[in-house]
Amino acid sequence: TAYVDLEKMVEEHIKVKSSKDSTNGTLNWVHTAISNLKKNLLGIYHMVSEKYLQNYLDEFAYKLNRRYFGEKLFDRLIIAAVYPYVQHYE
Protein backbone atom coordinates (compact mmCIF):
# COMPACT_ATOMS: atom_id res chain seq x y z
CA THR A 1 0.00 0.00 0.00
CA ALA A 2 0.96 3.64 -0.11
CA TYR A 3 1.65 3.71 3.63
CA VAL A 4 4.18 0.87 3.92
CA ASP A 5 7.27 3.02 4.56
CA LEU A 6 5.46 5.83 6.34
CA GLU A 7 6.87 4.75 9.71
CA LYS A 8 10.37 5.57 8.45
CA MET A 9 9.34 9.13 7.54
CA VAL A 10 7.51 10.25 10.68
CA GLU A 11 8.22 9.89 14.38
CA GLU A 12 4.78 8.67 15.37
CA HIS A 13 2.17 7.13 13.13
CA ILE A 14 -0.91 5.25 14.21
CA LYS A 15 -2.73 3.14 11.64
CA VAL A 16 -6.49 3.21 12.01
CA LYS A 17 -8.73 0.92 10.00
CA SER A 18 -11.87 2.87 9.28
CA SER A 19 -15.31 1.71 8.33
CA LYS A 20 -17.74 3.45 6.02
CA ASP A 21 -19.62 4.71 9.07
CA SER A 22 -16.57 6.30 10.69
CA THR A 23 -15.01 8.04 7.69
CA ASN A 24 -15.75 11.48 6.38
CA GLY A 25 -15.60 12.84 2.84
CA THR A 26 -12.13 14.34 3.24
CA LEU A 27 -10.51 11.07 4.27
CA ASN A 28 -12.21 9.25 1.41
CA TRP A 29 -10.90 11.90 -0.99
CA VAL A 30 -7.35 11.41 0.32
CA HIS A 31 -7.58 7.65 -0.25
CA THR A 32 -9.00 8.20 -3.74
CA ALA A 33 -6.21 10.64 -4.66
CA ILE A 34 -3.51 8.26 -3.38
CA SER A 35 -5.09 5.35 -5.23
CA ASN A 36 -5.28 7.37 -8.46
CA LEU A 37 -1.66 8.46 -8.07
CA LYS A 38 -0.50 4.86 -7.59
CA LYS A 39 -2.46 3.70 -10.64
CA ASN A 40 -1.06 6.60 -12.64
CA LEU A 41 2.55 5.91 -11.67
CA LEU A 42 2.39 2.13 -12.04
CA GLY A 43 0.14 2.10 -15.08
CA ILE A 44 1.83 4.75 -17.21
CA TYR A 45 5.45 4.78 -16.15
CA HIS A 46 5.88 1.20 -14.84
CA MET A 47 9.11 2.22 -13.08
CA VAL A 48 9.55 5.39 -11.08
CA SER A 49 12.94 6.59 -9.91
CA GLU A 50 13.43 8.81 -6.89
CA LYS A 51 15.36 11.26 -9.08
CA TYR A 52 12.22 12.15 -11.08
CA LEU A 53 9.58 11.49 -8.42
CA GLN A 54 8.83 15.20 -7.90
CA ASN A 55 8.24 15.61 -11.65
CA TYR A 56 5.76 12.71 -11.62
CA LEU A 57 3.96 14.20 -8.62
CA ASP A 58 3.87 17.65 -10.24
CA GLU A 59 2.35 16.19 -13.40
CA PHE A 60 -0.28 14.33 -11.37
CA ALA A 61 -1.19 17.50 -9.44
CA TYR A 62 -1.36 19.49 -12.69
CA LYS A 63 -3.76 16.99 -14.25
CA LEU A 64 -5.81 16.67 -11.06
CA ASN A 65 -6.24 20.44 -10.76
CA ARG A 66 -7.38 20.75 -14.38
CA ARG A 67 -9.75 17.79 -14.58
CA TYR A 68 -12.88 19.97 -14.73
CA PHE A 69 -11.68 22.51 -17.33
CA GLY A 70 -13.29 20.50 -20.15
CA GLU A 71 -14.35 22.83 -22.93
CA LYS A 72 -11.82 25.53 -21.96
CA LEU A 73 -8.81 23.27 -22.52
CA PHE A 74 -8.52 23.83 -26.28
CA ASP A 75 -8.78 27.63 -25.95
CA ARG A 76 -6.16 27.66 -23.20
CA LEU A 77 -3.86 25.46 -25.30
CA ILE A 78 -4.08 27.86 -28.26
CA ILE A 79 -3.37 30.86 -26.04
CA ALA A 80 -0.38 29.10 -24.45
CA ALA A 81 0.98 28.17 -27.89
CA VAL A 82 0.53 31.62 -29.47
CA TYR A 83 1.30 33.94 -26.55
CA PRO A 84 5.13 33.69 -26.67
CA TYR A 85 5.07 34.82 -30.33
CA VAL A 86 2.78 37.82 -29.89
CA GLN A 87 4.59 41.17 -29.95
CA HIS A 88 3.77 43.33 -26.97
CA TYR A 89 3.90 47.11 -27.41
CA GLU A 90 3.94 49.63 -24.61
TORDOLO-152185 format. One record per residue (C-alpha): x negated, y, z. Coordinates in pm, 1 decimal, always signed. Each point is the difference from the previous one (the first is absolute). Example, Ala and Ser with C-alpha at 12.3 -4.5 7.8 and 13.67 -1.06 7.14 Angstrom:
2
<node><xx>-1230.0</xx><yy>-450.0</yy><zz>+780.0</zz></node>
<node><xx>-137.0</xx><yy>+344.0</yy><zz>-66.0</zz></node>
% end
This chain:
90
<node><xx>+0.0</xx><yy>+0.0</yy><zz>+0.0</zz></node>
<node><xx>-95.8</xx><yy>+364.3</yy><zz>-10.8</zz></node>
<node><xx>-69.3</xx><yy>+6.6</yy><zz>+373.9</zz></node>
<node><xx>-252.8</xx><yy>-283.7</yy><zz>+28.6</zz></node>
<node><xx>-309.0</xx><yy>+215.0</yy><zz>+63.9</zz></node>
<node><xx>+181.0</xx><yy>+280.6</yy><zz>+178.8</zz></node>
<node><xx>-141.1</xx><yy>-107.9</yy><zz>+336.4</zz></node>
<node><xx>-350.1</xx><yy>+82.6</yy><zz>-126.0</zz></node>
<node><xx>+103.6</xx><yy>+355.5</yy><zz>-90.6</zz></node>
<node><xx>+182.6</xx><yy>+111.7</yy><zz>+313.6</zz></node>
<node><xx>-70.9</xx><yy>-35.8</yy><zz>+370.3</zz></node>
<node><xx>+344.1</xx><yy>-121.5</yy><zz>+99.0</zz></node>
<node><xx>+261.1</xx><yy>-154.5</yy><zz>-223.7</zz></node>
<node><xx>+307.4</xx><yy>-187.9</yy><zz>+108.0</zz></node>
<node><xx>+182.2</xx><yy>-211.1</yy><zz>-257.2</zz></node>
<node><xx>+376.4</xx><yy>+7.5</yy><zz>+36.7</zz></node>
<node><xx>+223.6</xx><yy>-229.0</yy><zz>-200.8</zz></node>
<node><xx>+314.2</xx><yy>+194.7</yy><zz>-72.1</zz></node>
<node><xx>+343.9</xx><yy>-116.4</yy><zz>-94.8</zz></node>
<node><xx>+243.1</xx><yy>+174.0</yy><zz>-231.3</zz></node>
<node><xx>+187.8</xx><yy>+126.2</yy><zz>+305.1</zz></node>
<node><xx>-304.7</xx><yy>+159.4</yy><zz>+162.5</zz></node>
<node><xx>-156.1</xx><yy>+173.6</yy><zz>-300.1</zz></node>
<node><xx>+73.3</xx><yy>+343.9</yy><zz>-131.2</zz></node>
<node><xx>-14.3</xx><yy>+136.5</yy><zz>-354.1</zz></node>
<node><xx>-347.1</xx><yy>+149.5</yy><zz>+39.4</zz></node>
<node><xx>-161.9</xx><yy>-326.5</yy><zz>+103.2</zz></node>
<node><xx>+169.7</xx><yy>-182.1</yy><zz>-285.7</zz></node>
<node><xx>-130.5</xx><yy>+264.5</yy><zz>-239.7</zz></node>
<node><xx>-355.4</xx><yy>-48.8</yy><zz>+130.4</zz></node>
<node><xx>+22.6</xx><yy>-375.5</yy><zz>-56.5</zz></node>
<node><xx>+142.4</xx><yy>+54.5</yy><zz>-348.9</zz></node>
<node><xx>-278.6</xx><yy>+243.7</yy><zz>-91.9</zz></node>
<node><xx>-269.9</xx><yy>-237.8</yy><zz>+127.7</zz></node>
<node><xx>+157.3</xx><yy>-290.9</yy><zz>-185.1</zz></node>
<node><xx>+19.2</xx><yy>+201.7</yy><zz>-322.9</zz></node>
<node><xx>-362.2</xx><yy>+109.3</yy><zz>+39.2</zz></node>
<node><xx>-115.4</xx><yy>-359.6</yy><zz>+48.2</zz></node>
<node><xx>+195.4</xx><yy>-116.4</yy><zz>-305.2</zz></node>
<node><xx>-139.8</xx><yy>+290.2</yy><zz>-200.0</zz></node>
<node><xx>-360.8</xx><yy>-69.1</yy><zz>+96.5</zz></node>
<node><xx>+15.7</xx><yy>-377.9</yy><zz>-36.3</zz></node>
<node><xx>+224.9</xx><yy>-3.1</yy><zz>-304.6</zz></node>
<node><xx>-168.4</xx><yy>+265.5</yy><zz>-212.9</zz></node>
<node><xx>-362.3</xx><yy>+2.5</yy><zz>+106.5</zz></node>
<node><xx>-42.8</xx><yy>-357.9</yy><zz>+130.8</zz></node>
<node><xx>-323.0</xx><yy>+101.8</yy><zz>+175.2</zz></node>
<node><xx>-44.3</xx><yy>+316.8</yy><zz>+200.4</zz></node>
<node><xx>-338.6</xx><yy>+120.7</yy><zz>+117.2</zz></node>
<node><xx>-49.9</xx><yy>+221.8</yy><zz>+301.8</zz></node>
<node><xx>-192.7</xx><yy>+244.5</yy><zz>-219.2</zz></node>
<node><xx>+313.7</xx><yy>+89.0</yy><zz>-199.6</zz></node>
<node><xx>+264.3</xx><yy>-65.2</yy><zz>+265.6</zz></node>
<node><xx>+75.6</xx><yy>+370.7</yy><zz>+51.9</zz></node>
<node><xx>+58.3</xx><yy>+40.5</yy><zz>-374.7</zz></node>
<node><xx>+248.5</xx><yy>-289.3</yy><zz>+3.1</zz></node>
<node><xx>+179.3</xx><yy>+148.9</yy><zz>+300.5</zz></node>
<node><xx>+9.6</xx><yy>+344.6</yy><zz>-162.9</zz></node>
<node><xx>+152.2</xx><yy>-146.2</yy><zz>-316.0</zz></node>
<node><xx>+262.3</xx><yy>-186.0</yy><zz>+203.1</zz></node>
<node><xx>+91.0</xx><yy>+317.3</yy><zz>+193.5</zz></node>
<node><xx>+17.3</xx><yy>+199.2</yy><zz>-325.0</zz></node>
<node><xx>+240.5</xx><yy>-250.4</yy><zz>-156.4</zz></node>
<node><xx>+204.1</xx><yy>-31.7</yy><zz>+319.3</zz></node>
<node><xx>+43.0</xx><yy>+377.3</yy><zz>+29.9</zz></node>
<node><xx>+114.3</xx><yy>+30.1</yy><zz>-361.9</zz></node>
<node><xx>+236.7</xx><yy>-295.6</yy><zz>-20.4</zz></node>
<node><xx>+313.0</xx><yy>+218.2</yy><zz>-14.8</zz></node>
<node><xx>-119.3</xx><yy>+254.0</yy><zz>-260.1</zz></node>
<node><xx>+161.0</xx><yy>-201.3</yy><zz>-281.7</zz></node>
<node><xx>+105.6</xx><yy>+233.7</yy><zz>-277.9</zz></node>
<node><xx>-252.3</xx><yy>+269.5</yy><zz>+97.0</zz></node>
<node><xx>-301.7</xx><yy>-226.4</yy><zz>-56.5</zz></node>
<node><xx>-28.4</xx><yy>+56.4</yy><zz>-375.5</zz></node>
<node><xx>+25.7</xx><yy>+380.0</yy><zz>+33.1</zz></node>
<node><xx>-262.4</xx><yy>+3.4</yy><zz>+274.3</zz></node>
<node><xx>-229.7</xx><yy>-220.1</yy><zz>-209.6</zz></node>
<node><xx>+21.7</xx><yy>+239.5</yy><zz>-296.3</zz></node>
<node><xx>-70.9</xx><yy>+300.6</yy><zz>+222.6</zz></node>
<node><xx>-298.6</xx><yy>-176.0</yy><zz>+158.5</zz></node>
<node><xx>-135.7</xx><yy>-93.6</yy><zz>-343.8</zz></node>
<node><xx>+44.8</xx><yy>+345.5</yy><zz>-158.5</zz></node>
<node><xx>-77.2</xx><yy>+231.3</yy><zz>+292.7</zz></node>
<node><xx>-382.9</xx><yy>-24.3</yy><zz>-12.6</zz></node>
<node><xx>+5.4</xx><yy>+112.9</yy><zz>-365.4</zz></node>
<node><xx>+229.4</xx><yy>+300.2</yy><zz>+43.9</zz></node>
<node><xx>-181.0</xx><yy>+334.4</yy><zz>-5.6</zz></node>
<node><xx>+82.2</xx><yy>+216.3</yy><zz>+297.4</zz></node>
<node><xx>-13.1</xx><yy>+378.0</yy><zz>-44.2</zz></node>
<node><xx>-3.9</xx><yy>+251.7</yy><zz>+280.2</zz></node>
% end
